[in-house]
Each structure stands twice: as C-alpha cells, then as structure tokens.
Amino acid sequence: MKNIFKILLVSSFFVTSLFSYEIKFSKEFSKSIKQDLLVANVSIQVKKENEVYVNGSISKFAEYITSFTGDVEKINSKYSIYPRYVYTNGEAILKSYNGNLEYQFKSKDEASLNELLKQIMLLKDGAEESVLIRNLSWQIDEKELNSIFDELRIEGISWINTYKMTLSKRIGTSCKVKDISFNTSFDRYAPRMEMMSVSKVGTSFATMPKLEQSDKDVKYNVNYILECR
C-alpha cells in the first residue's frame, strides 16, 4: 500500500511538471534626461632650472583654484615638483625642475566653470608654463543617474506584475514571475573636446569650442522568465 502511495505522489509531481511551461522574453525601459554636469580635466605643467620659480608658479595656480568661489567642485589628483636629470658619461646633470598640478572640475553652472578655466589660462605667464584642458564634456550627475536606474527597475517590476495577471486571464492559466534580470545600456561618454593646449602666449579662451548640451537616453533591458501552469 505504501509503495502504491509513493507511485501516486511521483505521478502527481510528473503531471504537474509536465503541464507547466516557461515563457522567456525581454523588454526595454528608457528615460531621456538632459546632461547638466559640465566636467573638465586640467593639467598645469611648469619646467625651469630654477626650483624656486617652479614652486612659486605651481603655487600661484593652486592658490587661485583653491580660492575660487564659483559653484565648481574641485578634485585635486596630483601636485608634484621633481628634478629632471640627464646623464653624461655616467654623471647626473640637473636639467630642470618639473612641476605638475592636475585637477578635475565639475559644475552644473556652465558660466562658473568657464570663468575658472578662463582665469587659469590668464594666469599663464611665459613659455615655461603650460595649461592643458582635456575631456571637457557634459555628463549626467552620478546621483541622478542612480536615481533613474532605480525608477526604471521599479517600472520594470511593476510592469511584469501587471502583465502576468493579464496573461493569466487571457490564456486561462496561473503565471508567476520566476526570474528577473536587469542589463543597463548607457553610454557615459558624451561629445567632448579632447584637448586644448594653452602653451603659447596670446592663446585666447575665446578659441575654445562651445559644447552643445544634449539629452541622453538611459536604458534598462529587462529579461523575464514566467512560469505558467
């Protein structure tokens, strides 16, 4: 009798599994947002035999950047002064002192960041000093981007809960969500000005090309697996 009961249980499980099936598909959710964070990487280099001059020149730029009161986030990544030697017949000869100051600037106020860049360029004095502006671009603020991803995830989950109930009614079965996976699709790199070098006397800030602010599509590709029986 016990053996017959076990057989019935196994048969019941097999029939239940036999009449259940999976539906796999994907759906894209997206939101368009304006890129409102202007980002610039700036490198200031000074080369001269006089260490005092190099130190004073680098300090001049650093002090101005620190004291700038505009609405700009200033992230210092490098501040260094070091000697450069050349070797002749095994003897080290001092060639120059090199100073390097690097910053990344971020601002939602285009005028403030442009003013900072302009004043940095105007501080340049002589061929020994050079200012390089790299990767000037509009981006989406990281906090806003994460908030959008949260919104799209919630939208994807809400949608599938509504869809599974609609599908169950139409095909006369009971469907449940077995698995959900999310794949982001977002190009963080906007059109940018790759590099502007200000190493010659007379180079003007006005020669910098103006970057157009544009909208960016943030996308979530959601993969679903429904189990219906």
ROFI-641520 format. One record per residue (C-alpha): residue number from 1; residue in one letter; x, z, y. Coordinates in nm, 4 decimals. Example, Ala and Ser with C-alpha at 12.3 -4.5 7.8 and 13.67 -1.06 7.14 Angstrom:
% ROFI-641520
R resi resn       px       pz       py
R    1    a   1.2300   0.7800  -0.4500
R    2    s   1.3670   0.7140  -0.1060
END
This chain:
% ROFI-641520
R resi resn       px       pz       py
R    1    m   0.0000   0.0000   0.0000
R    2    k   0.2862   0.0860   0.2331
R    3    n   0.4515  -0.2490   0.1599
R    4    i   0.1298  -0.4346   0.2439
R    5    f   0.1060  -0.2414   0.5770
R    6    k   0.4665  -0.3390   0.6636
R    7    i   0.3902  -0.7044   0.5891
R    8    l   0.0859  -0.6935   0.8158
R    9    l   0.2928  -0.5437   1.1001
R   10    v   0.5606  -0.8127   1.0648
R   11    s   0.2945  -1.0842   1.0513
R   12    s   0.1284  -0.9475   1.3644
R   13    f   0.4579  -0.9479   1.5549
R   14    f   0.5329  -1.3035   1.4425
R   15    v   0.1952  -1.4348   1.5539
R   16    t   0.2251  -1.2628   1.8926
R   17    s   0.5716  -1.4116   1.9469
R   18    l   0.4562  -1.7497   1.8222
R   19    f   0.1818  -1.7772   2.0825
R   20    s   0.3904  -1.6638   2.3803
R   21    y   0.5997  -1.9069   2.5780
R   22    e   0.8273  -1.9112   2.8813
R   23    i   0.7965  -2.1160   3.1987
R   24    k   1.1207  -2.1667   3.3914
R   25    f   1.1340  -2.3129   3.7412
R   26    s   1.2884  -2.2658   4.0827
R   27    k   1.1589  -2.2649   4.4378
R   28    e   1.3396  -2.2753   4.7726
R   29    f   1.2578  -2.0428   5.0603
R   30    s   1.4129  -2.1039   5.4012
R   31    k   1.4133  -1.9891   5.7596
R   32    s   1.5619  -2.1536   6.0663
R   33    i   1.7446  -1.9343   6.3169
R   34    k   1.9412  -2.0041   6.6317
R   35    q   2.3116  -1.9322   6.6167
R   36    d   2.3609  -1.6928   6.9051
R   37    l   2.7011  -1.5336   6.8419
R   38    l   2.9979  -1.7125   7.0004
R   39    v   3.3270  -1.6451   6.8202
R   40    a   3.6828  -1.7334   6.9233
R   41    n   4.0257  -1.6563   6.7769
R   42    v   4.3026  -1.6326   7.0344
R   43    s   4.6778  -1.6220   6.9751
R   44    i   4.9197  -1.5445   7.2585
R   45    q   5.2896  -1.6132   7.1997
R   46    v   5.5916  -1.5359   7.4150
R   47    k   5.9521  -1.6443   7.3461
R   48    k   6.2536  -1.5493   7.5561
R   49    e   6.6023  -1.3996   7.5165
R   50    n   6.5086  -1.1044   7.7382
R   51    e   6.3282  -0.8368   7.5330
R   52    v   6.2017  -0.6584   7.8441
R   53    y   6.0375  -0.9809   7.9672
R   54    v   5.8691  -1.0447   7.6307
R   55    n   5.7418  -0.6876   7.6073
R   56    g   5.6094  -0.6978   7.9633
R   57    s   5.4426  -1.0352   7.9106
R   58    i   5.2632  -0.9300   7.5915
R   59    s   5.1585  -0.6018   7.7563
R   60    k   5.0183  -0.7945   8.0520
R   61    f   4.7763  -0.9852   7.8280
R   62    a   4.6916  -0.6804   7.6124
R   63    e   4.6120  -0.4616   7.9137
R   64    y   4.3854  -0.7230   8.0695
R   65    i   4.1963  -0.7814   7.7442
R   66    t   4.1509  -0.4064   7.6928
R   67    s   4.0271  -0.3551   8.0495
R   68    f   3.7833  -0.6498   8.0442
R   69    t   3.4357  -0.5027   8.0893
R   70    g   3.2208  -0.8012   7.9917
R   71    d   2.9895  -0.7922   7.6890
R   72    v   3.2534  -0.9015   7.4375
R   73    e   3.3565  -0.7401   7.1097
R   74    k   3.7386  -0.7429   7.0902
R   75    i   3.9069  -0.7176   6.7497
R   76    n   4.2865  -0.6880   6.7612
R   77    s   4.4540  -0.8170   6.4455
R   78    k   4.8206  -0.8378   6.5491
R   79    y   5.0580  -0.7037   6.8139
R   80    s   5.4257  -0.7583   6.7418
R   81    i   5.7624  -0.8116   6.9118
R   82    y   6.0636  -0.9008   6.6992
R   83    p   6.4100  -1.0588   6.7387
R   84    r   6.4849  -1.4063   6.6077
R   85    y   6.8375  -1.4739   6.4819
R   86    v   7.0297  -1.7853   6.3867
R   87    y   7.3248  -1.7690   6.1524
R   88    t   7.6553  -1.9435   6.2286
R   89    n   7.9476  -1.9065   5.9882
R   90    g   7.7814  -1.6045   5.8345
R   91    e   7.7353  -1.4353   6.1714
R   92    a   7.3893  -1.3435   6.3030
R   93    i   7.3404  -1.4523   6.6629
R   94    l   7.0370  -1.3413   6.8621
R   95    k   6.8382  -1.6492   6.9601
R   96    s   6.5321  -1.4966   7.1270
R   97    y   6.2670  -1.2276   7.1158
R   98    n   5.9256  -1.3381   6.9964
R   99    g   5.6069  -1.1631   7.0965
R  100    n   5.2710  -1.2281   6.9322
R  101    l   4.9264  -1.0963   7.0243
R  102    e   4.6169  -1.2029   6.8270
R  103    y   4.2513  -1.1264   6.8893
R  104    q   3.9113  -1.2299   6.7645
R  105    f   3.6379  -1.2226   7.0277
R  106    k   3.2632  -1.2122   6.9580
R  107    s   2.9817  -1.2233   7.2099
R  108    k   2.6168  -1.3185   7.2500
R  109    d   2.6870  -1.3648   7.6193
R  110    e   2.8491  -1.7070   7.6493
R  111    a   2.9353  -1.6549   8.0165
R  112    s   3.1232  -1.3305   7.9455
R  113    l   3.3328  -1.4797   7.6664
R  114    n   3.4092  -1.7912   7.8713
R  115    e   3.5185  -1.5721   8.1622
R  116    l   3.7506  -1.3727   7.9360
R  117    l   3.9079  -1.6888   7.7935
R  118    k   3.9449  -1.8356   8.1409
R  119    q   4.1228  -1.5271   8.2774
R  120    i   4.3556  -1.5119   7.9755
R  121    m   4.4586  -1.8699   8.0462
R  122    l   4.5121  -1.7953   8.4141
R  123    l   4.7451  -1.5073   8.3211
R  124    k   4.9832  -1.7525   8.1564
R  125    d   5.2955  -1.7837   8.3661
R  126    g   5.5791  -2.0152   8.2686
R  127    a   5.6741  -2.2214   7.9654
R  128    e   5.7772  -1.9104   7.7719
R  129    e   5.4129  -1.8106   7.7335
R  130    s   5.1501  -1.9982   7.5350
R  131    v   4.7830  -1.9353   7.4626
R  132    l   4.6077  -2.0903   7.1620
R  133    i   4.2305  -2.0797   7.1131
R  134    r   4.1234  -2.1546   6.7558
R  135    n   3.7910  -2.1906   6.5761
R  136    l   3.5625  -2.1495   6.8753
R  137    s   3.2156  -2.1679   6.7215
R  138    w   2.8565  -2.0479   6.7293
R  139    q   2.7616  -1.8257   6.4359
R  140    i   2.4778  -1.6026   6.3195
R  141    d   2.5351  -1.2299   6.3564
R  142    e   2.6068  -1.0726   6.0137
R  143    k   2.3371  -0.8053   6.0541
R  144    e   2.0759  -1.0665   6.1454
R  145    l   2.1832  -1.2847   5.8537
R  146    n   2.1454  -0.9966   5.6053
R  147    s   1.8039  -0.9175   5.7544
R  148    i   1.6935  -1.2793   5.6991
R  149    f   1.8117  -1.2694   5.3369
R  150    d   1.6052  -0.9517   5.2865
R  151    e   1.2986  -1.1240   5.4337
R  152    l   1.3426  -1.4274   5.2074
R  153    r   1.3866  -1.2086   4.8985
R  154    i   1.0634  -1.0240   4.9773
R  155    e   0.8882  -1.3569   5.0388
R  156    g   1.0143  -1.4877   4.7023
R  157    i   0.8904  -1.1803   4.5154
R  158    s   0.5516  -1.1779   4.6924
R  159    w   0.5031  -1.5461   4.6199
R  160    i   0.5679  -1.5180   4.2455
R  161    n   0.3316  -1.2210   4.2113
R  162    t   0.0515  -1.4271   4.3666
R  163    y   0.1463  -1.7379   4.1680
R  164    k   0.1465  -1.5622   3.8272
R  165    m  -0.2095  -1.4336   3.8843
R  166    t  -0.3315  -1.7788   3.9929
R  167    l  -0.1619  -1.9429   3.6943
R  168    s  -0.3075  -1.6871   3.4502
R  169    k  -0.6614  -1.7626   3.5699
R  170    r  -0.6169  -2.1412   3.5541
R  171    i  -0.4740  -2.1578   3.2028
R  172    g  -0.6633  -1.8599   3.0629
R  173    t  -0.3592  -1.6574   2.9611
R  174    s  -0.1753  -1.3479   3.0782
R  175    c   0.1507  -1.4285   3.2528
R  176    k   0.4142  -1.1828   3.3684
R  177    v   0.7443  -1.2174   3.5501
R  178    k   1.0297  -1.1932   3.3013
R  179    d   1.3240  -1.2648   3.5303
R  180    i   1.4076  -1.3498   3.8940
R  181    s   1.7481  -1.4577   4.0240
R  182    f   1.8477  -1.5465   4.3789
R  183    n   2.1047  -1.8019   4.4955
R  184    t   2.1962  -1.8185   4.8623
R  185    s   2.2554  -2.1512   5.0316
R  186    f   2.4095  -2.1095   5.3725
R  187    d   2.6977  -2.2849   5.5442
R  188    r   2.8593  -2.0233   5.7667
R  189    y   3.0755  -2.2830   5.9387
R  190    a   2.9195  -2.4337   6.2474
R  191    p   3.0649  -2.7197   6.4541
R  192    r   3.3714  -2.5768   6.6199
R  193    m   3.6604  -2.6513   6.8476
R  194    e   3.9536  -2.6294   6.6072
R  195    m   4.2286  -2.5511   6.8561
R  196    m   4.3088  -2.5645   7.2242
R  197    s   4.6696  -2.5012   7.3229
R  198    v   4.7493  -2.3879   7.6750
R  199    s   5.1257  -2.4047   7.6929
R  200    k   5.1748  -2.6343   7.9887
R  201    v   5.1477  -2.5322   8.3494
R  202    g   4.8338  -2.6733   8.5085
R  203    t   4.6183  -2.6846   8.1936
R  204    s   4.2652  -2.6046   8.3057
R  205    f   3.9914  -2.4047   8.1357
R  206    a   3.7539  -2.6784   8.2543
R  207    t   3.9084  -2.9142   7.9962
R  208    m   3.7584  -2.7108   7.7130
R  209    p   3.4696  -2.8986   7.5471
R  210    k   3.1330  -2.7210   7.5589
R  211    l   2.9920  -2.6321   7.2191
R  212    e   2.6237  -2.7015   7.1727
R  213    q   2.4172  -2.4110   7.0414
R  214    s   2.2011  -2.5187   6.7487
R  215    d   1.9617  -2.3854   6.4857
R  216    k   2.0816  -2.3144   6.1336
R  217    d   1.8798  -2.3175   5.8111
R  218    v   1.9222  -2.0108   5.5926
R  219    k   1.8027  -2.0840   5.2384
R  220    y   1.7342  -1.8889   4.9203
R  221    n   1.6923  -2.0796   4.5946
R  222    v   1.4966  -1.8523   4.3612
R  223    n   1.4927  -1.9035   3.9826
R  224    y   1.1904  -1.7703   3.7993
R  225    i   1.1085  -1.7113   3.4324
R  226    l   0.7415  -1.6371   3.3486
R  227    e   0.6267  -1.5257   3.0060
R  228    c   0.2701  -1.6206   2.9165
R  229    r   0.0684  -1.5301   2.6100
END
